[in-house]
Amino acid sequence: MAQKLFLCLTFTLFLLGPLSPFIYKYPLVYGQLDYNFYAQSCPYLLNIVRYNVLSAIRNDTRMAASLLRLHFHDCIVNGCDASVLLDDTKDLTGEKNAPPNRNSLRGFEVIDNIKAVVERFCPSTVSCADILTLATRDAVSLVGGTYWPVPLGRRDSTTASLTAVLQQIPSPFEPLQNITAKFTSKGLDLKDVVVLSGGHTLGFAQCFAFKGRLFNFQGSGKPDPALDSSLLSNLRSLCPDGDAPNSNVAPFDTSPTMFDNAYYTNLRSNAGLLESDQALMGDPLAAAMVYSYSMNPRLFSFDFAASMSKLGNIGVLTGKNGEIRKKCGSVN
């Protein structure tokens, strides 16, 4: 019965997510990762992941943005090893409660649910790191982004690093030079900074992430002069001066649940939400890319897929390194 169910899902999900021509530009093996890694050991994996991600997005339209953010915060800190998924224990301090992640990251339950289903069909076979990477790809493609191939075979870390979170995750208050340095330390470059920043076409930011721009930009006692006056007025209504309500949220662009190029159009109009977003327009090379992506959504979507492929292969554990966790929130 279960086998028939997944055969039906195979056909349905093929219609939902046909492979882009982008996939044919890649070899079957990427380093020690392999696009067919689970072809024999867990043949229904791709369908299980996509079906559950689709269900999660239908239940919560913000989930695509949340999974994308969760994946980025995992990979940019010591590589794509699912360390961000680990819960605190008496023997391990995880990354979930580090300041850049606490009350900010969402979607853990989606990955846990997918892992539980995968474990029923393919016990102790598929890593949480691979599930998170696949789920992010599917989330983006299901809300309008390009579908890109994901080589598989990552293994899960047995440790986490709160210190590394503080040092390696870019802050919305940092200058572009610092953010770019953090990207280049991972093998990425300025183009990846501009392209992956475009992931802010999805989702929302809490007031605390941009409130300084509204009332006391860089200690001036005045708003950020680069911020569009109409947006400034709207954001001040949402996030009044003072300590509260810092947990209110504002969309990054006008279509926060759809993957498009509105983010770049906003930047050209001085309507980037975060200081780090608008900072792209202060660098000639970055600004030129912003202009290109604002004019050519297909170029952005294609380049985003390429940069996500690079991101997903940072610092992966393979072979006998790490482990295959039975539950994503704890080591075996």
N, C-alpha and C positions, 0 to 999 in steps of 0.2 A: 504493500500500500504506500509506504513511504517513498519507495523507488518510483512509483507511478506519479506521485505528487511532484517530485523533483524533475521528472521528465516533462511534466506540464509546465513547471516553472522555467525550465530551460528554454522552451519555445516562447513563452510569454516575455521573459526578460531579454531574449534576443531581439524581440520587437521593440522593447523599451530602450535598449542600449546597444544599437549596432556599432560595430567597430569602425572607428574613423580611419581614413587612409593614413593618418599619422602613424598607426601601428606598423605599417609595412616598411617604415624607414628604420626600424630597429632590428638588430640581430636577435636570435632566440636566447642568447646568453649575454648578461651584462655583468662583467666581473665574475664574482662567485654566485651571483643570482641568476635565476633561470625563469623565463616566462612559463615554462611547462613544469615547474618544480613539483606541483601537487597534482599533475594530470592523472597519475595512477593512484596516489595515496589518498587524495581527497577530491575526486572529480566534480563534486557538486559545489565546491567552495565558492566560486565566483557567483553562482546563482544565489546561494544562501546569503552572501554579503549584500548583494544588490537588492534582493527582495526585502531584507530587513532595514536597509538604509531607506529605501522607498517608503516603507511603512513609517519609519521614524520621521521623515520629512512631512508626510501627510498628517501626522499627529502634531508636529511642531515645525512651522515654516522656518524657524531660526536654526534648525538643526544642521543644515548644510554649512552655514557659517561656523557653527560651533565645532563641527568635526574638522573643518579646515584649520581652525585656530588650534585645536587640540593636537593635530598632526604637526603643525609648525612648531609648537612649543615642545613637542617631543624631539623632533629632528634637530632643531637648532641647539639643543643642549646635549652634547656628547653623542649625537647621532640618533638615528631612528631605531631605538631599541626598546620602545614601550616603557621606558623608565617613568614617564609622566603618569602612567596608570597605576603605579604601586601605591598602596595605602601605607600610612605610618604604622609602625609596630614598635614594640619595646626595643627591638634590635635594629630597626631601620627607620631613618627619617626620610620620608618620601619628598616628592616635588610638588604635590598638589597644593600644599599650604604655604609655599613660598609666595612672597608678596605679588609677583607678576601673575601668579596662577590662582591664588585664593579668591574665591567669590567671583571668578572671572571665567575659568574654563568650565565647559559643559559637555555633555555627550558621553560621559563615562558609562552610563547605563546602556547606551546603544551598543558600545563595543562589548560590554559584558554579556548582553543578550545574544549578540552574534556568536561570541565565543562559546556560550552554553550550547547553542544549536550545533555548531561545528564539532564540539566535543562529543555530542551524541553520535554523529555520523563518522567522525575521524578522530578518535581519542588520542591525545598527546601527539598530535601531528602538525598542527598549524599554529604558528606563533601569533601572539597578540600584536607584535610589530607589523606583521604582514596584514592582519585583519584591519588595523587602523589605517594602514597605507591604502589598502583596497577600498575601505569604506569612504575615505576622503575623496579618492578619485571618482567613485560612484556618486557621492553627494554633489560634487561640482558638476558632473555631467548631467545629472538628473534635474538641475535647475538652470540649464542653458549653456554650460561650459563644454569644452571639447573633452572627449573620452580619450585618455592616453593609456598606453600599455604599462603595466606594472610588473617588473621582474620580481620573482619571489624567492624565498629561502632565508629571509631574515630570522634571527633568533632573538629571544628576549633577554634583557639584562637581568642580573640578580642583585643589582644595586641601583641606587639613585643618588642624586647630588643636589641638595638645596643650594649649596654655594655656587655650583655651576649655573643654576637658574639665574641667580642674581647677577652673575658676571656675563652670561652669554645671550640672554634674551634682550633684544632691543627695546628701549623704553620710548614711549611716545613723546618724551621731553628731550630726547637726545638730539644733538645736531646730526645732520646727514653723514658727515665724515665719520663719526663714531659708529653709526649704524652700518655703514658700508664696510668698516673695518671688521665688524663682527661677522658680516656675511663672507668677506674674503678669507677670514680665518677658517671657514668651512668649505672653501673651494668654490664659493659663489662669487659674483662680481656685481658691478653697479647695475648692469642690465637686469640681473636677478632681483636686485633691490627694488627697482622700478616695477618690474613685472609682478613680483610676489606681493608688493604693496597693493597692487590692483586687486588682490584678494579681498580688500576692504570694499569692493563692490557688493559684498555680502555682509549682512549683519549690522550690529549696533555697538556703540561704545558708551560706557557709563560716564556720568558727569565728571567724576574725578580725573578722567583721562584728558579732558580738554578744558576744564573750568578755569585754569589759570589764564588761558587765552582770552577769556571773556571779561575779566576784571583786573588782573594784575600780571600782565604779560612780562615775563622775565624781570619781575620786581619793579616794573615801571609805574604801577598804580593805574595803568590804562589798558584797554583791550589791545589785542594784537592788530597792528595797523594793516596786516596782510589779509585780515578776515573780512569777507563780504559783509556789508552793513546790514543787509536784510537777514542773513544767516545769524549774525551776531545778536540781533534783536530776538529772533526766535529761540536761540539757544539760551539767552539770558532768562527768558520766560520759563524755559524748561528747567534750568539750573540756576536759581537765584543765588546771589552772593551769600556767603556764610558756610557753615559746616554741612547743612542739609539742603536738599536731598541729593547727596552725591551718588546714590544708586539709581537715579533715573537714567534712562538710556535715550540716545539719539541715533538715527540711522546714519551710516557712512555716506550713503547717497540716496537718490530718490526712488530707487528700486532695490531695497535691501534684501529681498528674497529671491532675486533673479541675477544670474551671472551675466553681466553686460559691461560696457565700457563707460558707464555714467560716472564712475569714480574719476576718470581722467578729465571728462568734461567739467566736473566740479572744480578740479584743481586749476584749470585754465580760467575759471571764473572766481578764483580766490575763495572757493567754498569747500576746501578740504577740511575735514572735521578735526583731525589731530594736527598738532604742530609738526610732527614728523611726516605727515602726508603732504602738507603744503610746502614743506622744506624742499621737496623734489623740484619745485619750480625755481628755486634759488641756485640750482646747478645747471649750467648750460647744456651739458650732455643729457642729464636726467630730464630736463625740460623738453628737449627735442624729442625724447622717447615718449613723454607724456603727450605731446602734440600728435605724434604718429598714432598712438593708441586711441586717442580721442577721435581721430578721423577714420580709423580702420579697426572696427571691432573684431574682424576675423583675424587680423594680425595679432591683436592682443590675446585672443583665445588660443591661437596656435603657440605663441611664445609662452603663455602661462603654462600650457601643458608641458612644454620643454623644460621650463624652470622647475616645475613640480616634479618632473622625472629626476632632475639633478638633486633636488631637496630630499626626495625619498630614498636616495642612495648614499646619503651622508653617514659615515661612521657605522655602517651596518655590521652586526655580528653574524657570522656564518660558520659553517662547519661544526666544530666541537665547542666553539665559544658560546657563552650564554646557555640558555635552556629554552625549552618549549613549556611555558607555564600552563598549568591546568586551569588556573583562574587568573585573569589579567591583573587583579588587584593585589596579588601576593606571589612570592616566589614559592617554588615547590618544596 
